[in-house]
């Protein structure tokens, strides 16, 4: 896929499950970036990668110059009903020791591009209000705020608001949809 300096973005594989689980564990245990409270193990992470890919959505990793996974991101259907089949929710996480190097922006750009190539029309980000850097990252990638869910999450003994952000993919809702996106029959 893409490459910037010593970073390469490519499709995730089952071999990446351990590294992805390690990155995600930090956010599950130490932050409110996810409302998940028990970190998934390598086997569960591998299952999630397969499920997302099998459903026709992208699951990407960013590797540094040594080949180490420093970030991951994926998209999945925004809502369970058939009417949402052209809309995705995007998610990215960067290894804590790699934050601030532009990795998140590079990965989010590649993820949005992958979703557009697959025929999706709208992307949504669901972001904890306690994560302002994520709000800025998504705004730089063309997402705009569309709502706030007050006290929608509970983690680390307090209520957390959730921001919804949205960006158009490709022609968005300006034209009729074409073929059903891959995996969405």
Buried (B, 14 or more C-beta within 10 A) or exposed (E): BBEBEEBBBBEBEEEBBBBBBBBBBBBBEEBBBBBEEEBBEBEEBBBBBBEBBEBBBBBBBBBBEEEEBBBBBBBBBBEEEEEBBBBBBBBBBBBEEBEEBEBBBBBBBBBBBBBBEBBBBBBBBBBBBBBEEBBEBBBEBBBEBEEEEEEBBEBEEEEBBBBBBBBBBBEBEEEEEEEEBBBBE
